[in-house]
Amino acid sequence: MSTDKEKYIPMVKVENLSHRYSSQWAVKDVSFELNKNEIIGLLGSNGAGKSTLMNIICGVLTQTEGIVEIDGKDNLNQRLQAKRMIGFLPQKPPLQMDLTVEEFLYFSANLRLIEKSKVKSSVESVMDKCQIKHFRNRLIKNLSGGYQQRVGIAQAIIHNPRFIVLDEPTNGLDPNQILEIRKLIKDIAKDRIVLLSTHILQEVQAMCNHIHMMELGEFVFNGTIEEFNNSIKSNAIIMQMENAPELDKLKLIPGITDVEMTNDNRIRCFFDNEESLLDRMIHESVQNGWELQEIYKEKIQPDEIFKYFSMGKKNSVIGKTIKE
C-alpha cells in the first residue's frame, strides 16, 4: 500500500537550483514547491535573477545545478514531457506580427502538438477566454499593446496547461490595459497555478497570494502578502495633539529615542521599547494638557519593506520554504 508521502507529487518542484553565466551566479540555491491554484509573485529588482529562474523552469535554459520537476517530470531527462505541462509568456511575447490573431493561434496550437481534431475548439476557447474573438482576422501588428499581450497569454494557455509562467506581463501597458490584464490573469488562476514575475510591488499586491522575492539570485523572502506587509516591525508611533509641546520635551520621556514632525504636521516618536508606551503617552497628554487627538503605531509601508529586503537584510521570516 502506498503512503500519503509517496502519493504527493507537487505540480512544480525546484530544489537547490543554481545557474551561472561565466563566473557570475545568476541563481543560487533556490528551492520551492507549488501545488495550489493561485497567483505567486516572483518579485525582485531588475537583474535579481527572475527571468533566469523562469527560463530554467520552462526549459529554455539548462541549469548549472539542481532539480526542476513539473508534475514529477524532470526538466533535464524528461524535458518534452515537462514542457507540455507549462504555458510560458516571456517578457517579450513571441508573436508573429504578420499573422492574424486566428492564424497565429492555429500556429501555436500545432506547435503545442494539440490533436488535429481539437485544434479549432482550442483556438476558439482561448480567443473567448482572452476576449480577442472580435480581432480574429486582424494582423497582430495592428493591435494595441494590451491586445497583443492578450494574444501572448492566449498562446500560453492554448494547450490547457495547469502551470502558467508570465514574465513581466503588464510591462509597458497603460493603466487601463494593466487593469484588464490583471483581471484576465486572475480569471486564468482560478483553475491553474500562475507564477508571475515583476519588479513592481504594486503588481504583486494587486494580484498575488504569495511572494517569492529574489535579490542577487537568492530568495530573500518567501511568504504570503500579509506576512510580507508585517515582516518588519515599526519602531515609531504617530501622534496628533491640539496643544503639542516642544519636541525636545517629548525626547525626555523614557523609551523615546527621537522625535520629528511628519509632512502632515503630526508628531513621529521613535522608541526602543514599545511596552506600555501608548498608555504612557496618553497619560502624559492628560497630565500636561496636550489634548491628544490621535495616537497609533506607525505601519511600515510596502515600498520600504521592498527596499529593506532588496538591500539584503535578513529577519526571521526569510529563508523558509513554502509548500503551497
C-alpha positions in Angstrom: 0.0 0.0 0.0 1.4 3.4 -0.9 1.7 6.1 1.7 0.4 9.7 1.5 4.0 10.8 1.3 4.5 8.6 -1.8 1.4 9.9 -3.4 2.3 13.6 -3.0 3.8 15.0 -6.2 3.9 18.8 -6.4 3.0 20.4 -9.7 6.2 22.3 -9.5 9.3 21.3 -7.5 12.5 23.4 -7.6 15.3 22.0 -5.4 18.8 23.6 -4.8 18.6 25.3 -8.2 21.7 27.3 -9.3 22.8 28.8 -12.6 26.0 30.5 -13.6 26.8 32.8 -16.5 30.6 32.5 -16.9 31.9 33.3 -13.4 28.7 35.0 -12.1 25.9 33.2 -10.4 22.5 34.4 -11.6 20.6 32.0 -9.4 21.9 30.5 -6.2 20.5 27.5 -4.3 16.8 28.3 -4.8 14.1 25.8 -3.6 10.3 25.9 -3.5 7.2 23.9 -4.4 3.9 25.0 -5.9 0.7 22.9 -5.9 -2.2 25.2 -5.3 -4.3 27.1 -7.9 -3.3 30.7 -7.2 -1.0 33.5 -8.4 2.5 33.5 -7.0 4.5 36.7 -7.4 8.2 36.3 -8.2 9.3 39.8 -7.0 12.7 41.4 -7.3 14.7 44.3 -8.6 15.8 44.4 -12.3 18.7 41.9 -12.6 17.7 39.9 -9.5 17.6 36.6 -11.4 13.8 36.3 -12.0 13.9 35.8 -15.8 16.8 33.3 -15.5 14.8 31.3 -13.0 11.7 31.3 -15.2 13.6 30.4 -18.3 15.2 27.4 -16.4 11.8 26.3 -15.1 10.3 26.5 -18.6 13.2 24.6 -20.2 14.6 27.5 -22.2 17.9 27.4 -20.2 19.6 24.4 -18.7 20.6 24.9 -15.1 24.1 24.5 -13.8 23.0 22.7 -10.7 19.8 21.5 -9.0 16.5 19.9 -9.9 13.3 21.1 -11.6 10.3 18.8 -11.8 6.9 19.6 -13.4 4.3 17.2 -12.1 7.1 14.7 -11.3 8.8 15.1 -14.8 12.4 16.1 -14.6 13.2 19.0 -16.9 16.5 17.5 -17.9 15.7 13.9 -18.5 12.1 14.3 -19.4 12.2 17.8 -21.0 9.5 17.3 -23.6 7.0 15.8 -21.1 7.7 18.6 -18.7 7.3 21.4 -21.3 4.0 20.0 -22.4 2.6 20.9 -18.9 3.8 24.5 -19.0 2.4 27.7 -20.5 5.0 30.4 -20.9 4.8 34.1 -21.8 8.3 35.6 -21.9 8.9 39.3 -21.2 8.8 39.9 -25.0 5.8 38.0 -26.3 6.7 35.5 -29.1 4.2 36.9 -31.6 4.3 36.6 -35.3 3.3 40.1 -36.2 2.4 39.5 -39.9 -0.2 36.8 -39.0 -3.7 37.4 -38.0 -4.8 36.5 -34.4 -6.5 33.4 -35.6 -3.6 32.3 -37.8 -1.1 32.7 -35.0 -3.2 30.8 -32.5 -3.6 27.9 -35.1 0.1 28.0 -35.5 0.6 27.9 -31.7 -1.8 25.0 -31.3 0.1 23.0 -33.9 3.4 23.9 -32.1 1.9 22.5 -28.9 1.1 19.2 -30.7 -2.7 19.6 -30.0 -4.6 16.8 -31.7 -5.9 17.9 -35.1 -9.5 17.3 -34.1 -9.2 19.6 -31.1 -7.2 22.5 -32.7 -10.3 24.5 -33.8 -12.1 24.2 -30.4 -8.8 25.1 -28.6 -8.4 28.2 -30.6 -12.0 29.3 -30.2 -11.8 28.6 -26.4 -8.7 30.8 -25.8 -10.0 33.6 -28.0 -13.2 33.6 -26.0 -11.3 33.4 -22.6 -8.9 36.2 -23.6 -11.7 38.3 -25.3 -10.0 38.6 -28.6 -12.6 36.9 -30.9 -13.6 40.2 -32.4 -9.9 40.7 -33.6 -9.5 37.2 -35.0 -8.9 38.5 -38.6 -6.8 41.5 -37.6 -3.0 41.4 -38.1 -1.2 41.2 -34.7 1.0 44.2 -35.6 -2.1 46.3 -35.8 -3.3 45.5 -32.3 -2.7 47.7 -29.3 -0.1 46.7 -26.7 -2.8 45.4 -24.4 -4.4 43.2 -27.0 -1.0 41.9 -28.2 -0.4 40.9 -24.6 -3.8 39.1 -24.6 -2.7 37.1 -27.7 0.5 36.3 -25.9 -1.4 34.9 -22.9 -3.7 33.0 -25.3 -0.8 31.1 -26.8 0.5 30.3 -23.3 -2.8 28.6 -22.3 -4.0 27.2 -25.6 -2.9 23.6 -24.7 -4.7 24.0 -21.3 -1.6 23.6 -19.0 -2.1 23.6 -15.3 1.1 25.7 -14.7 1.4 29.2 -16.3 4.6 31.3 -16.2 4.3 35.0 -17.0 7.4 37.2 -17.2 6.5 40.9 -16.6 3.0 40.5 -18.2 2.0 44.2 -17.7 5.2 45.8 -18.7 4.7 48.8 -21.0 0.9 48.8 -20.8 -1.2 51.9 -19.9 -3.2 51.9 -16.6 -6.4 50.7 -18.3 -4.7 47.9 -20.1 -3.0 46.9 -16.8 -6.3 46.6 -15.1 -7.7 44.4 -17.9 -4.7 42.1 -18.0 -4.8 41.8 -14.2 -8.5 40.7 -14.4 -7.6 38.2 -17.2 -4.7 36.7 -15.1 -6.9 36.4 -12.0 -9.5 34.5 -14.1 -6.9 32.2 -15.5 -5.6 31.4 -12.0 -9.0 30.0 -10.9 -8.1 26.6 -12.2 -4.3 27.0 -12.7 -1.1 27.8 -10.9 0.3 31.1 -12.2 3.9 32.2 -11.5 4.2 35.9 -12.3 7.5 37.9 -12.3 7.7 41.6 -11.8 9.9 44.3 -10.2 6.7 46.4 -9.5 5.5 45.8 -5.9 2.0 47.2 -6.7 1.5 44.4 -9.3 2.2 41.7 -6.7 0.0 43.4 -4.1 -2.9 43.7 -6.7 -2.8 40.1 -8.0 -0.8 37.6 -5.9 -1.4 35.4 -2.9 2.2 34.7 -2.2 5.5 36.5 -2.7 8.8 34.8 -3.6 11.3 37.7 -3.6 14.7 37.4 -5.2 17.8 39.5 -5.0 21.2 38.7 -6.4 20.0 35.3 -7.4 18.8 34.2 -4.0 15.4 34.1 -2.3 15.3 36.8 0.4 11.6 36.3 1.3 9.0 33.6 0.9 5.6 34.1 2.3 2.0 35.5 2.0 1.2 39.1 1.1 0.2 39.5 4.8 3.5 38.1 6.0 5.4 40.4 3.7 3.4 43.5 4.8 4.1 42.6 8.5 7.6 41.3 8.2 9.2 44.4 9.7 8.1 45.9 13.0 7.7 49.6 13.3 9.7 51.5 15.9 7.6 54.7 15.8 4.3 56.0 17.0 2.3 58.8 15.3 0.5 61.4 17.4 -1.7 64.5 16.7 -2.3 67.0 19.6 -4.2 70.2 19.8 -1.7 71.7 22.2 1.5 69.9 21.4 4.7 70.5 23.5 8.1 71.3 22.1 9.7 68.3 20.5 12.7 68.4 22.9 10.3 67.9 25.8 8.9 64.7 24.2 12.5 63.4 23.9 12.8 63.4 27.7 10.1 60.8 28.1 11.6 57.3 29.0 11.6 55.0 26.0 11.5 57.8 23.4 14.8 57.9 21.3 13.9 60.6 18.8 11.1 62.9 17.7 10.3 64.6 14.4 7.4 66.3 12.6 5.7 64.5 9.7 4.7 66.1 6.4 1.1 66.4 7.6 2.1 68.1 10.9 1.8 65.1 13.1 4.5 64.0 15.5 6.5 60.9 15.0 8.2 59.4 18.1 10.8 56.7 17.7 11.1 54.3 20.6 13.4 51.5 21.8 10.8 49.6 23.7 7.1 49.8 22.9 5.9 48.1 26.1 3.2 50.4 27.6 4.4 53.4 25.5 1.0 54.2 24.1 -0.5 54.2 27.6 2.3 56.3 28.9 1.9 58.9 26.1 -1.9 59.1 26.8 -1.1 59.6 30.5 1.5 62.3 29.7 -1.0 64.1 27.5 -3.7 64.2 30.2 -1.2 65.3 32.8 0.2 68.1 30.7 -2.9 69.3 28.8 -1.6 68.4 25.4 -5.1 67.4 24.2 -4.2 64.3 22.4 -6.5 63.7 19.3 -4.9 60.7 17.7 -2.2 58.1 18.5 -1.2 54.9 16.7 1.7 52.7 16.0 3.1 53.6 12.6 2.9 50.8 10.0 5.9 50.2 7.7 4.9 50.9 4.1 5.3 48.0 1.5 7.8 50.1 -0.6 10.0 50.4 2.5 9.8 46.7 3.1 10.8 46.0 -0.6 13.7 48.3 -0.1 14.7 46.6 3.1 14.8 43.1 1.5 16.3 44.3 -1.7 19.3 45.6 0.3 20.0 42.1 1.5 18.5 42.4 5.1 17.6 39.3 6.9 14.9 38.5 9.6 13.1 35.5 11.0 10.6 35.3 8.1 13.3 34.9 5.4 14.6 31.6 4.1 11.6 29.3 4.8 10.4 27.0 2.0 6.7 27.5 1.3 4.7 24.5 0.2 1.5 25.8 -1.3 
